[in-house]
Amino acid sequence: MKNILYKKEFKWLIIIGALILFWYLFTIFPIIKFNDKIIFLFAPEKIVDRKSYMGRILGNILIKTEFGEIKLEHFSNVYVMYNNLARVDIEIFNSGLASHNLIVKEIIMPDTISIGFLSNPNRISILALDGQEIDISDILLGIGKIYLEDTKDVTEIIIEHSPEFITLIDQTQIHIGQSLRSLAGCLHIFSNKEQWMLTHGYGILVKLPGETKFTRYKSITFKKDWGEFIEGELFEE
């Protein structure tokens, strides 16, 4: 009788152990999707936090976006939130485990960047450049972040440092003094308009053609590619 009870208990222990093992394997090998791309991960961190965790790509993955392609090689690290790809950090690009050919508004992105994603729909929402310089219509600007929100018709480019002077096509002079250059400004590129807007929390000094003195503006609007000055909002202290 004791042997029968022992066998039954042992059988249940095996079943319970198998269920625990199955749960463990199901948890640490999650499957996520990016649009129609299925991505297999190895993610032990999911045992601790099922909502947000780091995981490693199993196999080589090519992700297609509206701005270009992102290649993630085997065992590259990614951040996941609510079973959606949320972020690929700059360290993965530095390590050579990831690469891309992203171009935003005809602006070629640096090889090493951090990329953040939205989940519904799956798309790029933010690019972090950490102050790297990029060529924006023949002007080199040190860029912090680029915001690509789905609900807006504007790309917001956070400028961390820039030339002291920028001259528009009509010879309007934009002066960003040393004290302002250390603070972030923002270049807005509109999707449905042939114009850009430059803003700065501490104002932008502007001298229009024919003027002899600089005037401080909160924001200025001009034609795309550093074209002619259109209008500006005066800075009020």
C-alpha positions as CSV (number, residue, x, y, z in Angstrom):
1,M,0.0,0.0,0.0
2,K,2.8,2.3,0.9
3,N,4.5,1.6,-2.4
4,I,1.4,2.5,-4.3
5,L,1.1,5.8,-2.4
6,Y,4.8,6.5,-3.0
7,K,4.4,5.9,-6.7
8,K,1.4,8.2,-6.9
9,E,3.2,11.0,-5.0
10,F,6.3,10.5,-7.2
11,K,4.1,10.7,-10.4
12,W,2.6,13.9,-9.2
13,L,6.0,15.3,-8.4
14,I,7.1,14.5,-11.9
15,I,4.0,16.2,-13.4
16,I,4.4,19.3,-11.2
17,G,8.1,19.5,-12.0
18,A,7.4,19.1,-15.8
19,L,4.8,21.9,-15.5
20,I,7.3,24.2,-13.7
21,L,9.9,23.4,-16.3
22,F,7.5,24.1,-19.1
23,W,6.5,27.4,-17.5
24,Y,10.1,28.4,-17.0
25,L,11.1,27.7,-20.6
26,F,7.9,29.4,-21.9
27,T,8.8,32.5,-19.8
28,I,12.5,32.8,-20.7
29,F,12.0,32.1,-24.4
30,P,9.3,34.7,-25.3
31,I,8.1,35.4,-28.8
32,I,7.4,39.0,-29.9
33,K,6.4,40.6,-33.2
34,F,7.4,43.8,-35.0
35,N,4.7,44.2,-37.7
36,D,4.9,40.9,-39.6
37,K,8.3,40.0,-38.3
38,I,8.4,37.2,-35.6
39,I,11.3,37.6,-33.1
40,F,12.5,34.8,-30.8
41,L,14.2,35.9,-27.6
42,F,16.2,34.5,-24.7
43,A,15.1,36.6,-21.7
44,P,15.7,35.3,-18.2
45,E,14.8,38.8,-16.8
46,K,11.1,38.1,-17.7
47,I,10.9,35.8,-14.7
48,V,11.3,38.9,-12.5
49,D,9.3,41.4,-14.5
50,R,6.9,40.1,-17.2
51,K,6.0,43.7,-18.4
52,S,9.4,45.1,-19.2
53,Y,12.7,43.2,-19.6
54,M,15.9,42.9,-21.6
55,G,16.2,40.0,-24.0
56,R,18.6,38.6,-26.5
57,I,17.7,38.0,-30.2
58,L,17.9,34.4,-31.3
59,G,18.9,34.3,-34.9
60,N,19.5,37.2,-37.3
61,I,16.6,39.6,-37.8
62,L,16.0,42.3,-40.4
63,I,13.4,44.9,-39.4
64,K,11.9,47.1,-42.1
65,T,10.7,50.6,-41.1
66,E,9.5,53.6,-43.0
67,F,13.0,55.2,-42.6
68,G,15.1,52.2,-43.6
69,E,16.2,48.8,-42.3
70,I,17.6,47.7,-39.0
71,K,19.7,44.5,-38.8
72,L,19.9,42.7,-35.4
73,E,22.4,39.9,-35.3
74,H,22.2,36.7,-33.1
75,F,22.3,37.4,-29.4
76,S,22.0,41.2,-29.7
77,N,20.3,42.8,-26.7
78,V,16.9,44.6,-27.0
79,Y,14.5,46.1,-24.5
80,V,10.9,44.8,-24.5
81,M,7.7,46.3,-23.0
82,Y,4.3,44.5,-23.0
83,N,5.6,42.0,-25.5
84,N,6.6,44.7,-28.0
85,L,10.0,45.7,-29.2
86,A,10.7,49.0,-27.3
87,R,14.3,50.0,-27.6
88,V,17.7,49.1,-29.2
89,D,20.5,50.8,-27.4
90,I,23.6,52.5,-28.9
91,E,25.9,49.9,-27.2
92,I,24.5,47.2,-29.5
93,F,25.5,49.3,-32.6
94,N,28.9,50.0,-31.0
95,S,29.5,46.3,-30.5
96,G,28.8,45.5,-34.1
97,L,25.8,43.3,-33.3
98,A,23.4,45.8,-35.0
99,S,23.5,48.0,-38.0
100,H,21.0,50.2,-39.9
101,N,20.6,52.4,-43.0
102,L,18.1,54.9,-41.5
103,I,17.4,58.2,-43.3
104,V,14.9,60.7,-41.8
105,K,13.8,63.7,-43.8
106,E,16.7,63.1,-46.2
107,I,19.1,63.2,-43.2
108,I,21.4,60.2,-43.0
109,M,21.6,58.9,-39.4
110,P,25.0,58.1,-37.8
111,D,25.9,54.4,-37.6
112,T,25.7,54.3,-33.8
113,I,22.4,55.5,-32.3
114,S,19.7,54.4,-29.8
115,I,16.3,53.6,-31.3
116,G,13.0,53.7,-29.5
117,F,9.8,52.2,-30.9
118,L,6.0,52.6,-30.5
119,S,3.9,49.5,-30.3
120,N,0.6,50.4,-32.0
121,P,1.4,50.6,-34.8
122,N,5.0,49.3,-34.6
123,R,7.2,52.2,-35.7
124,I,10.2,54.3,-34.7
125,S,9.3,57.0,-32.3
126,I,12.7,58.4,-31.1
127,L,16.3,58.4,-32.2
128,A,19.0,59.3,-29.6
129,L,22.3,60.5,-31.0
130,D,24.0,61.6,-27.8
131,G,25.4,64.9,-29.3
132,Q,26.8,63.4,-32.5
133,E,27.1,65.8,-35.4
134,I,25.0,65.2,-38.5
135,D,24.7,67.2,-41.8
136,I,21.4,68.9,-42.1
137,S,21.4,70.6,-45.5
138,D,25.1,71.5,-45.3
139,I,25.0,72.6,-41.7
140,L,26.6,70.4,-39.1
141,L,24.6,70.2,-35.9
142,G,25.2,68.2,-32.8
143,I,22.0,66.4,-32.1
144,G,20.6,65.0,-28.9
145,K,17.4,63.4,-29.9
146,I,15.0,63.2,-32.9
147,Y,11.3,62.7,-32.1
148,L,9.1,61.0,-34.7
149,E,5.7,60.9,-33.2
150,D,2.9,59.2,-35.2
151,T,0.3,61.7,-34.2
152,K,2.2,64.8,-35.3
153,D,3.1,66.2,-38.7
154,V,6.4,67.4,-37.5
155,T,9.8,65.9,-36.8
156,E,11.4,67.5,-33.7
157,I,15.2,67.6,-33.7
158,I,16.8,68.5,-30.4
159,I,20.0,70.5,-31.0
160,E,22.7,70.2,-28.3
161,H,25.4,72.3,-30.1
162,S,25.6,74.2,-33.3
163,P,27.8,76.7,-35.2
164,E,27.8,80.1,-33.6
165,F,26.2,81.6,-36.7
166,I,23.8,80.1,-39.2
167,T,23.1,82.2,-42.4
168,L,19.9,81.6,-44.3
169,I,19.7,81.8,-48.1
170,D,18.4,85.4,-48.0
171,Q,21.4,86.4,-45.8
172,T,19.4,86.4,-42.6
173,Q,21.9,85.8,-39.8
174,I,21.0,83.5,-36.9
175,H,23.3,84.0,-33.9
176,I,23.5,81.4,-31.2
177,G,25.9,82.8,-28.6
178,Q,28.3,80.6,-26.5
179,S,25.9,80.8,-23.5
180,L,23.0,79.6,-25.7
181,R,25.0,77.0,-27.6
182,S,25.4,74.9,-24.5
183,L,21.6,74.7,-24.1
184,A,19.3,72.6,-26.3
185,G,17.3,74.2,-29.0
186,C,14.8,72.5,-31.4
187,L,14.5,72.4,-35.1
188,H,11.0,71.5,-36.3
189,I,10.7,70.0,-39.8
190,F,7.1,69.9,-41.0
191,S,5.9,67.0,-43.1
192,N,3.2,68.9,-45.1
193,K,4.8,72.2,-45.4
194,E,7.9,73.5,-47.2
195,Q,9.1,75.2,-44.1
196,W,11.1,74.7,-40.9
197,M,11.0,76.3,-37.5
198,L,13.8,76.9,-35.0
199,T,13.0,77.4,-31.3
200,H,15.1,78.0,-28.1
201,G,13.9,78.5,-24.6
202,Y,16.3,81.4,-24.1
203,G,15.7,83.0,-27.4
204,I,17.5,83.2,-30.8
205,L,19.3,86.4,-32.0
206,V,18.3,87.2,-35.6
207,K,19.4,90.0,-37.9
208,L,17.3,90.3,-41.0
209,P,18.7,91.7,-44.3
210,G,19.1,95.5,-44.1
211,E,19.0,95.5,-40.3
212,T,22.0,96.6,-38.3
213,K,21.1,95.0,-34.9
214,F,20.1,91.6,-33.8
215,T,16.6,91.0,-32.4
216,R,15.8,88.2,-29.9
217,Y,13.1,85.8,-31.1
218,K,11.4,82.9,-29.2
219,S,11.0,81.1,-32.5
220,I,11.6,81.8,-36.2
221,T,10.1,80.1,-39.3
222,F,11.9,79.9,-42.6
223,K,11.7,77.9,-45.8
224,K,13.1,74.4,-45.7
225,D,16.9,73.8,-46.2
226,W,17.7,77.0,-44.4
227,G,15.7,79.0,-46.9
228,E,14.3,82.5,-46.7
229,F,13.0,84.0,-43.4
230,I,9.2,83.9,-43.2
231,E,8.3,85.1,-39.7
232,G,9.2,85.1,-36.1
233,E,7.8,85.3,-32.6
234,L,9.5,87.9,-30.5
235,F,11.1,86.9,-27.2
236,E,9.4,88.3,-24.1
237,E,11.5,88.4,-20.9
